Amino acid sequence: MSQKPTLIGIGSPIVDAIVLVEESFVAQIEGDKGGMVLVDAPTISGLIASLPQAALAAPGGSAGNTLFALARMGAATSFLGKTGNCTDGGFYRDRFAQLGGDVSRFKIGAVPNGRCLSMVTPDGERTMRTDLGAAMTLAPEEISAADFAGCAHAHIEGYLLFNEALMRRVLESAKAAGCTISLDLASFEVVNATKSILPDLLRDYVDIVFANEEEAEIFTGLKNDYPAMALKLAELCGIAAVKVGAHGSYIAHAGKVEKIEPMHAARVIDTTGAGDLWAAGFLYGWSQKRALAECARIGSILGAAVVQEQGSVLPEHVWQDILESIASKMLPLP
């Protein structure tokens, strides 16, 4: 049995279909470029059939991206979510197991696995259409503190906020099991839709909150003052990380805020998963009890690496570079 603290992710285990497209392809699809829109199975099947080239399949989902990266870094990981009764569901579980992740907490639904079509334009921006499939059928009554047994920390994707009853059950169960909790706010659409319940949930359950500049601005009502945004979030839940892309990040804790300089990417191909992998790096450092600034630097290393690749699954040679970079830049543990 591993002596490392187990980090469990809670979210939608989605299989990504990632494809490079021209601006004109995205322009003829209903909805804004750069956003994420939920669609039904026939709609996503039709879009995939109309692609100019075959898409790359990869395990995804916000919490999934974070957990797969943590597992690859050697952290003890588990995943709580519902996969489908299909080849995509088996693909997802098998890929997580191959990295050493604990697949015993996956629940298997009666419908096909969730899918996300991620269309990446030449500027690196991704436009997503998601069919949640089996993930959407996860019900509050299926979750209990037993699902978190043996876990030290629970990382929850913000998309669960769209199902308030499920989110509350997950938070209550994780806390009852003695887990510390982190929440990624996921997208500006999520924050906008759930502003009425977010402050109480952050205050009552969450230890670490991750937000990008858009999410932090909508939540706090502040503009262009990232240190103030981070401090306002940290008043509710202890530690707040506000990520500002190529401009670095701000980490607030105990009334103080620190600016962390970014790791610059030589080129930006695809921003898919950048925030999720940043969270993975931060949580990896945090699980080792490193200083918060060091945790953010590890996050920055992973975030800069993933935007230079297509999709959120990094090639093995990139992981070797990442692990060497972390080892060279980090202080030895006390």
N, C-alpha and C positions, 0 to 999 in steps of 0.2 A: 504494500500500500504506500502511495506517495506521501511524503512528509510535507510537501509543499502545500500552501493554502490553496484550496480549490476555488476558482472563479467561475461562476455560472452565469451564462447569458440567457436573457429571456426576450423572445421576439419571434418574428416570422421567418422561418427557414425557407427562403426563396431561392429558386434557381434562376440566375441571371442569364439572359441572352444578350450579349454585348456585340454591337456592330458599329463600324465607322460608316457614316452617311454624309451626304452633302447637305448644305443649308436648305436647298430646295426640297429635299425629302421631308425634313421636319416642318417646313413652311406649309406643306399641304395636309398636315395632320392637325386636327382640331385641338386647341389648347395652346398655352404659352410655351415657348422654347425655354428649356432649363427647369421646368417644373416636373412634378410627379403627379400623375392622375391615375386613380383607381379605375379599372375597366373590368369587363366580364371576360370569361374564357373565349367566346367566339371572337370578340374584338381583338384580343391579343394574338389569337391564332391567325386572324386575317392580316394583321400588321406584319407578323413574322413571315407569312407567305408572300407579302409584297416587297420584302427587303431586296435590295439590289445584289446582295451577297449573303452567304451563310453567316449566322451569328455564332460567336464563341460562347459555349456553355460553361458556367462557373457557379460554385456555391456562393450565395449572396445573402441579402437582407442586412439591415444595419447592425444588429447584435451579432449576426452570423459573421460578417466581415471582421468585427472586433475579436470574436472568439477564435476564428480560424487563425488570425495573426498571433494571438496570444499562445495558441497551441503550438504554432510553428516556432515560437521563441522558447518553447520548453516549459511554459506555465501549465499547471494542472487545471484542466478546463472541463466544463460540462455545459449542456445546452438544454433549455426547457422551451419547447415549442412543438407545433404539430406539423408533421410532414405528411405527404400524400401516400395513397395506396398504389403507387405507380413506379415506373422506372426512375423518374426524376426524384421521388422521395428516397428510393434506395441509393441513388447516386449521391444525394446530399449526405445521408447518414454514413455511407461508406467513405466519402472523402474526409469527413470529420474524424472517423475512427482511424484512418490512415495516418493522421497527424498525432494520434495519441489521445484524442478527445474522448470523454465519457459519453456514450450514446444511449445509456440506459434510461435517461429521463425524457427522451423524445417520446411524444405521443403520436400515434399513427391514425390519420383520419379516414373517412369513408369516401373521400373524393380526391381527385388528383392534386399534386403538389402545387404550391404557389409559384408563379413565374413573373419575372420583371424583364421587359424589353428596355435595354439601355442604349439609346441612339446617340452616338458621340459625333459631334460636328468638328470640322477642322480646327476650331478655336479651343477644343478640349472640353467644351461644355456638354453635359449629358442631359438628355430629355428622356424621362422615364414613363412607361405605362405598365401598371402592375395589376395582375390578377392574383389576389391573395390565396385563392384556392383553399386547400385544407387548413392553412394557417388561420384563416378567418373563422373556422369552426371550433377553435379552442374556447372552451366555456369556463367561467369562473369556478363552477362547482368541480371542475377537474383539477384544480390547483389547491395544494395544501402545504403546510410547513414541511411535510415529509419529502416533498420535491426538492427541498433545499438542505436536506440532512447532509452533514459533512462539508458544507460549503462555507467559506469565510466571507465571500463577497458576491453580491448579485449586481450584474450590469444590465440595465433595462433600456430597450430602445423606445424612443418617444412616440413612435407610431402606435404603441399600445394605448396612448391617451385617448385615441378615438373611441376606445371601448372602456368607458370609465369604470364599469363594474369589474372588468377583467383586470385593469390596472390596479384598482384598490385591493383586489384579492391577492395579486402578485406581491404588492408592497407589504401588505399585512402578513402574508405567509413568510416572506423573506425575513422580515423583522422578527417574527415569532421564532424563527429558526436561528436567530442570532447573527444574521448577516449584516455587514455594512452594505450600503446601497449607492450605486451611481446611476444617474439618468442622463441620457443623451437627448437633447430637445428635438433632434431629428430634422425639422424644417420649419420655416417661418409660417407655413400653412398650419402646422400642428400647434404652434404657440398661439397663433391668432384664434384658432378654434377652441382652445382650452384655457384661455387666460383666466377664466372665472374659477377654475379648480386648481390651477398650477401652484399658486403661492402656498396654499394649505398643504398640498402633497409634498412640496419641497421642504417645508418647515417640519412636517410631522414624520417624514420617512427617509429623506434623501441626505446622504453625506457628501456626495460629490456631484456637481452638475456640469455638463459639457454643453456649450452653446457656441455657435458662430456669431459673427457680428450682426447679421440680420435677425436671428432669433433673440439675441440679447437686446437689441434695439426695440423690438416689438414688445418683449416682456417688460422691460424697464421704462419704456417711453423716453429714454435718453437718446441723443443723437451725437455720434462722432466722439463720445467721451468713453473710450473702452475701459479705462481704469475704474471709472464710476460705475459702469455697467457690472463689472466683475464684483466690485464691492457690494453693490445692491443685491446681487444674486447670493453672494456669500453670507449676507445677513440672515438668509433663510436656511442655508444648509451646510455651512461650515467651509467647504472648499468649492470655489467656482473657477472654471477655466473658460475664458472667452477667446476663441480662435479667430484670428484676423488674416487668414490666408498667408500671402507672401509678406505680410507685415508682422508676423509673429503671433504671440499670444500674451494674455494677461492672466495671472493666477492670483486669486484673492483668498486670504485666510486670516482669521483673527484680526480683522480691521486693517490689514496691510495688503498691498497689491504689488506684484512684481512683473515687469515686462520681460518676456523671454524672446530673444532675437530668433528669427526664423532660420531654418536650413533652406537655402535657395535651390530650387530645381533648375537644372540646366535647360530643360524644355518641359512644356506642359502638353501632354497628349490627351489625357482623360482624367477628369477630377472625380470619377466614380470611387467612392470609398475613402476619400482623403480624410474626412472627419472621423470615420469609423476606425481607421488605422491610427490616427492621432490618439484617439481614446485608448486603443490597445497599447500603444507605447507608454502612455501615461500610467495606465493601470499596471503594466508590467513593472515599472519602476516603483509605483506605490505599494505593490504587493511585496517588494523587497525592502520596504521602509526607507526608500531613498528620499532626499529632500525634494520638495515640490518643484523647485526649479529644474532639478535633474529629470524628474518625471516628465516635465513639459518638453525638455530637450529630446528625450527619447521619442516622445510623441511627434516632435518636429522632424526627426530623422525618418520615421515611418511615413509621415504625411508627404514629405518631399519625394520619397522614393516612389510612392504609389501613383502620383500624378504623372510620372514619366513612363508609365506602362499602360497598356490597354486593359481595363478591368481592375478589380481589386485583389486578384490572386497574383502574387509576385513570383517571378521565376526564381529558381533555386540560386542562380549566381547573384541575383539582387539580394536575397536573404543573407548570403555569405557576406556581402559588402555591408549590409545593415548591422549584422552582429559584430563585425570587426569595428565598424564606426562607433557603435555603442560602447564596446570594450575600450576603445582608445579615448573616448571623450568623457567617460564617466569616472567619478572618483571611486576608489575601492570601498566596498562596504565596510562599516566599522566592525 
